[in-house]
């Protein structure tokens, strides 16, 4: 899954080196992506079901899920995007997958 942090714009307070949470979770990126190749279509579908349930467990508003399973020479590739209503939900979803 591609979950890299794209921006670094933390506003530190010089006196205590504290960071405002709003600079870490700023709702600019509410999408998590997952991509992996599985030995069978059934395994890819099972993983999609697990990911979908994990998204449903953290959503406050319906998470929009785009997914597809493509047959490759060496298996079945699952590609999925999970669009959450806020950055915190996206972060919680990503942490649940670790």
C-alpha positions in Angstrom: 0.0 0.0 0.0 1.3 3.4 -0.8 1.0 5.4 2.4 3.8 7.9 2.2 3.5 11.3 3.9 3.7 13.9 1.1 3.9 17.1 3.1 5.8 18.4 6.0 4.4 21.7 7.3 4.4 21.3 11.0 4.0 24.4 13.1 6.2 23.8 16.1 6.0 26.0 19.2 9.6 27.0 20.0 9.1 26.9 23.8 8.0 23.3 24.0 8.6 21.7 20.6 4.9 20.8 20.4 3.2 20.3 17.1 -0.4 21.3 16.3 -2.3 18.1 15.4 -4.0 20.0 12.6 -0.7 20.2 10.8 -0.3 16.4 10.8 -4.0 15.5 10.0 -5.1 18.4 7.8 -7.7 16.5 5.6 -5.7 17.2 2.4 -5.3 13.5 1.8 -8.2 11.3 2.8 -7.4 8.4 0.4 -5.6 5.2 1.1 -4.4 2.9 -1.7 -3.7 -0.8 -1.7 -2.1 -3.0 -4.4 -0.9 -6.6 -4.2 -0.7 -9.7 -6.3 -2.4 -12.9 -5.0 -2.1 -16.5 -6.2 -5.8 -16.8 -6.9 -8.8 -14.6 -7.5 -10.4 -16.0 -4.4 -7.6 -14.8 -2.2 -7.7 -11.4 -3.8 -11.4 -11.2 -3.2 -11.0 -12.3 0.4 -8.4 -9.6 1.0 -10.7 -7.0 -0.5 -13.5 -8.1 1.8 -11.1 -7.7 4.8 -10.1 -4.3 3.7 -13.7 -3.2 3.1 -14.7 -4.4 6.6 -11.7 -2.5 8.1 -12.9 0.7 6.2 -16.5 0.2 7.4 -15.2 -0.1 11.0 -13.7 3.3 11.0 -15.9 5.4 8.7 -18.2 8.1 10.1 -19.7 8.7 6.6 -19.7 6.0 3.9 -16.2 5.4 2.6 -16.1 5.4 -1.2 -14.2 2.2 -2.3 -12.9 1.7 -5.9 -11.4 -1.7 -6.6 -10.6 -4.1 -9.3 -9.0 -7.5 -9.6 -6.9 -8.0 -12.8 -5.6 -11.4 -14.0 -1.8 -11.3 -14.6 0.6 -14.0 -15.7 1.7 -14.7 -12.2 -1.6 -14.3 -10.3 -4.4 -11.7 -9.6 -3.6 -8.1 -8.8 -6.0 -6.4 -6.4 -6.0 -2.6 -6.7 -8.2 -0.6 -4.3 -8.7 3.0 -3.3 -10.5 4.0 -0.1 -11.8 7.6 0.0 -12.6 8.6 3.6 -14.5 11.7 4.7 -11.6 12.9 6.9 -7.8 12.4 7.3 -8.2 10.9 10.8 -10.3 8.0 9.5 -7.8 7.4 6.7 -4.9 7.3 9.2 -6.8 5.0 11.6 -7.6 2.7 8.6 -3.9 2.6 7.6 -2.8 1.9 11.2 -5.3 -1.0 11.5 -3.6 -2.7 8.5 -0.2 -2.8 10.1 
